[in-house]
Amino acid sequence: MGTGAIKPQALAYQLVGEKTAPILPLFKDLDSNLERAELKVSFRAYVSLAILASLLVSFSILVFVPLVLMLTAHLPMTPALFFGLGGAMFGGAFTIIGFYFYPVYRLDSAKRDLEDNLPFTTSYMAILAGAGVPPDRIFRSLADANVSKSVLLKARSIVRDVELFGFDIISALENASKRTPSEKFKEMLEGFIGTIHSGGDLAAYLTSRSKQYMKLKHIALKKFSDTLSILAEFYVTLLVAGPLILVVMLAVMGMLGGGSGLLNPNLLLNLLTYIGLPIGSIVFLIILDMISPRY
């Protein structure tokens, strides 16, 4: 058995890594986002992967779209090539944009995951603190508990700093508060640190925080319910009723023989069915995922 397949980012760095230096300043915000999103890839390797993926997507679209249009819609070569060129430009641009915003999406996802689970996390920690468990053992227990992925990663990073790197618990908590994408989680950790410094009651502090976060969670769920009803109306209008009307119109135009070339009803119907509706549904699912509470 070999040593294993080369990772995509390593292969991309080998192919285009040296050529990315002039464009690295365009991705200046990406470096910090990669670190905070805890993506195990270097900044330059990630940019190289984004560039290589963009080139591959653009080339694939440039080759296949004209072929499909000429074979299925019987378009002449020139307009088919224009469609392919335009699709290649949009595909490459959207690929770069996708890679740029993926760490931001990861950060936002981790933020919502942390904040959605704060009531239960602080309640669990309060029970341990009330039983007299020291702060470092609280996070050791949290790192082994059946909790959400984001909470688990934060707890394990604190345990790693204490047990592997030799930090005291205060320094480990301060490092975690600087790296977390959630302001609420950061405030909880800073309050935890302040309670330790002042010799206060950790159990009482964590219990009060848990009650506060539970109230905020109820308010957030009520707002999400109202937003979901609005999104449902948009979905029915844009992706159910609207396409049905367009399908009927295009079918009638096709039977009457109206339109030709780029306005061919069969071509427009295929674009709507195989491109428009899937892309619209994917966009709607992404929006729904971005605003949905995790639990």
N, C-alpha and C positions, 0 to 999 in steps of 0.2 A: 504494500500500500504506500502511496506517495505521501508527501507532506501536506496535501490538501490543496484545494483550488485557491488561486490568487483572489484576494478580495477586490471587488469592483473599484473601490477608491484607490487601491494600490496600483492596479492596472492603469487606471486613468492618469495617475500621477506619473507613471513611467512613460506614457504616450504623450501627454500634453502638459505635464507639470512645469517644465522649464519655460514654456511659452505663455504661461499665465501671469507672469510678473507684471506686465504693463496694465493688466485689468484688475489686479488685486485691490487697488484703492477704491474701485467701484463697489466692492463688497466689504467696506470697512466695518459696517455694523454686524456683519455675519460672524466674525470671530468670537465676540463676546456672547452672542446668542448660541453658538455651538457649545461653548463651555457651560453656559447656564442650563441648556437643554440636556446636558450630559450625554451628548452624542460622542461616541468613542472614535472620532476621526479628526485628523488635523485640519486646520483651516485651508491650507493650500491643496491638500488632497481632496477636500470636499469641493472646492472651486473647480479643480481639474475634472472631477466626476460630473459636475454640472455642465461644464463646457462640452465634454465628450458626449454626454447623454443628449445635449441639445443638438450637436452635429449629427448624431445617429438618427434622432427623431426627424430632423429636417430632411436628411437624405432619404429616409424611408418614405416620407410623405411625398417628396418630389418625384420619386420613382413610381410609387403605387397609385397615387391619386389620378394622374393622367391616364395610366393604363386602365384603371377601373372605369373612368368616365368614358374613355374611347370604346371600351368593350361592351359596357352595359348601357350607357346613355347615347352611344354613337356620336359623341361630340367630335368635331374636327380637332386636329392635333394642336393648333395654336391656342384656342380657348382652354383646352384641357391642360396644356402646359402652364397657362396663366393661373388656372385653378391650383395646379400643383405647386407653383412658385409661391402663390399667396398662402396656401396651406402650410408650406414648409416654413415660411417666415413666421406665421402665427404659432406653429407648433414649436419651433425653436425658442421663440420668445416666451411662450407659456411654460416650456420646460425650465428655462432659467428662472422665471418667476416662481415656479413651483419649488425648485431647490432653495431659492432665497427665503421663501416664507415657510418652508417646512420646519426649521428650528423654532420660528415664531409660533407655529401651530403646536409644536411639541410643548413649548413653554406655556401657552395658553391652556392646553389640555392638562398639563401637570398642575397649573394654578387652580383650575376648576376642580380637579380631583382632590387636591389638598384641602380646598375650602369646603367642598361638599362633605368631606369626611372629618372636618375639624370637630364637630359636636361629639362624634363617637371616639375620636382619637383623644381629645382632652378628657372625656369621661373615663376612658380606660386608664389614662395616666393618673387621673385623680384617685381611682381605686387603688392603684399601686402606691401612690404617695401616701394615702391614708393608712396603708398597711405598714408604713415605715420603710419602704424600699428607697434606697439612695438614688439621686438623679441619674448617675451613669447606668445603674441597673434598670431604671425605668426605660431608658432608650434601648438597652440590650434586650429587654423583654419585648419592647415594641418592634424591634428588628426581627424577632422570631415569631411574631403574632400573625394571625390571619387577617391582615389589613390590606388596604388598597396599595397598588404598585407605587404610587408617588410617595405615600407616607412611608412605605417600606424602604424605598431608596434613601429618603432623607434620614431615617433612623439608622440605616446601615452606614451612611456616610459619617454620622456622628460617632457611631461605635468604631468605625475604621480609624477616625482621627484620634480617638482615645486609646484604643488597644494596639493599633499598628504604628501610628506616627508619634505616639507619646504625648499628645496634647492633654491638658486638663479639661474637665467637662465644660468649664466656662468658655475656654478658647474654642472648643469644638462647636459649642452652641453658637458662638459669635460667627464662626466661619459658615455654619449652616444658614444663619439668618441673612448673611450677605449673598449667598448663592440662591436662595429660594425665590421663585417667581411670584409668590403670593404675599401680599402685604399683610393679610390677616395672620398667616402662619408666622411671618417675621415678627409681628407684634406679640404673638403668643410666646415665641422663643425669647424675645427681649424681656417680656414680663416674667418669664420663667427665670431668666438670668438675674433680673432685679430682685425677685423673691429670694433666690439663693443668697445674693449679696447681703440683703437686709435681714436674713434669718427668719423670714416670714413663713407662714403656713402654706406649703405647696399644695396640699390637698384642697384647702379652701380656695386658693387662687384658681386652680384648675377646674374646680367645680363651678365657680362663678363664670369662668370662661365658657365652659360647656353649655351652661344655661343660656348665655348670651348668644353663642353660635347657633343653638337650636332655634331661638326666636328668629334670627336672621335667615336661617334655612327655610322656615315656614313662609316668611315674606318672599324669598326668592322663588319658592315653588308656586306661590300664588301668581307672581309676575310671569313665570314661565307658562302657566296654564293660560293666561290671557294672550301671551304672544303666540302660543301654539294654535289657538283658535284663529288668529289673524293669518298665520302661515297656511293653515288648512284652506282658508278661502282663496288665498293666492294660488295654491297648488291646483285647486279645482278649476280656477279660472284660466290659468296659464298653461297647465299641462294636461287638462282633461277636456274642458269645453272648447278652448281655443284650438287645439290640434284637430278636434273632431270637425269643427267648422271649416278649417283649412283643408282637411282631407276631402270633405264633400265638395268644396269649391274646386279643388284641383282635379277631382275625379270627373266632375261635370265638364271642366275645361278640356280634359283629355278626350272625353267622348265627343265634344264639339269640334275637336281639332284645333283649339286655340293655342297660341304660343309656339315658339320654336327656339332652337339653340339653347342659350342659358335660361330662357323662360319656359323651357319645355315642362309641361305639367308632370310628366312621369319623372323627370330629373328632380324637380322641386319636391315631389312626393317622396322620392327615395331619400333626398337630403333631410327632409323633415322626419321621416320614419327612423332612419338609421344613424343620423347625426344629431338633429335638433332635439328630439325627445330624450335620447340617452344622456346628452350633455346637460339638458335642463334638469333631468332627474338627479344626476350626480351633483350638480350645483345645489339643488334643494336639499339633498342628503347632507352635504358638507355644511350648509348653513344650519340645518337642524342639529347636527352633531356639535357645532360650535357653541350653540346656545343651550344645549340640553344639560341638565345636571347629571352627574355620573350615577348617583344613587337616589 
